[in-house]
Amino acid sequence: MKLHAVSDGPPSLACRMVLKALNIPFDLVPVNFNTGEHLTDEYFKLNPQKEIPVLDDNGFLLSESIAIMQYLCDQYAPENPIYPKEPKQRALVNHRMCFNMAFYYNYISQYTMAPIFFDYPRSDMGKKKVELALNVFETYLKATNTKYATGDCITIADIALVAGTLPLEAIGYKFEHYPLVTKWYSTFKSENPGLWEIAQAGVDEIAGFEQNPASLDLSKLNHPFHPIKKN
Ligand SMILES: N[C@@H](CCC(=O)N[C@@H](CS)C(=O)NCC(=O)O)C(=O)O
């Protein structure tokens, strides 16, 4: 099995954490985002969306990190509570993963990642959206009143949400005023050091780019729609 992944991409990091949590051996195939490797005709054959990650399970190609994480659990660990089977529990896990991708990480990445890699400035409106995302997640944690996002055990929703949250840490964005999100994030770190190790490498790399965006070589990145940063 191969995972085509970008070393600092939260969706890639989430899939890697799930592979590790399930002890699935795989080959990590690094994709160089900064030189536009994902924009090549070769990569198009793996994923016409030209997005990273892509799982290649012996010729079975799958993109979209949520689908990848769900597939890994269903195929290789169907009894593992990391992706519960009971319909309502599973629905909550699925909900939080969709929430992360469509809302929470969507707003966080627009504010944190896009200005690092592309020419999108950080704006007050972007910050308001991050605060809204955090506020909604805080509300969900208050509603469930659980240690993890959907219960007292870790699930793939926590992994997705931790990957979605980590860019905030990388750019030094404080979110202590959301005590339940803060507690959940530190619980994940302390109780899952083997998974957090993967996430920490992503934090460090994003933090490096935040400090030193000039080190990027975007000149070759002929992106179809993102405004390219002129460093
Ligand atoms: N919904 C996709 C999103 C993946 C994604 O956005 N990946 C980023 C890298 S972190 C990417 O490939 N972006 C392509 C681009 O912006 O051109 C997933 O969950 O896998």
The ligand as a MOL file (V3000), in Angstrom:
LIG
                    3D

  0  0  0     0  0            999 V3000
M  V30 BEGIN CTAB
M  V30 COUNTS 20 19 0 0 0
M  V30 BEGIN ATOM
M  V30 1 N -10.6360 17.3360 0.5350 0
M  V30 2 C -9.2690 16.9490 0.2890 0
M  V30 3 C -8.3880 18.1600 0.4900 0
M  V30 4 C -6.9450 17.8470 0.2820 0
M  V30 5 C -6.1340 19.1200 0.1440 0
M  V30 6 O -6.6490 20.2460 0.1760 0
M  V30 7 N -4.8590 18.9510 -0.0330 0
M  V30 8 C -4.0320 20.0910 -0.3370 0
M  V30 9 C -2.6620 19.8980 0.2400 0
M  V30 10 S -2.7370 20.0100 2.0030 0
M  V30 11 C -3.9220 20.1690 -1.8210 0
M  V30 12 O -3.6640 19.1820 -2.4470 0
M  V30 13 N -4.1570 21.3460 -2.3900 0
M  V30 14 C -4.0460 21.4930 -3.7970 0
M  V30 15 C -4.0390 22.9310 -4.2030 0
M  V30 16 O -4.3500 23.7990 -3.3880 0
M  V30 17 O -3.7010 23.1530 -5.3470 0
M  V30 18 C -8.8660 15.8380 1.2370 0
M  V30 19 O -9.4190 15.7990 2.3310 0
M  V30 20 O -8.0510 14.9820 0.8870 0
M  V30 END ATOM
M  V30 BEGIN BOND
M  V30 1 1 1 2
M  V30 2 1 2 3
M  V30 3 1 2 18
M  V30 4 1 3 4
M  V30 5 1 4 5
M  V30 6 2 5 6
M  V30 7 1 5 7
M  V30 8 1 7 8
M  V30 9 1 8 9
M  V30 10 1 8 11
M  V30 11 1 9 10
M  V30 12 2 11 12
M  V30 13 1 11 13
M  V30 14 1 13 14
M  V30 15 1 14 15
M  V30 16 2 15 16
M  V30 17 1 15 17
M  V30 18 2 18 19
M  V30 19 1 18 20
M  V30 END BOND
M  V30 END CTAB
M  END
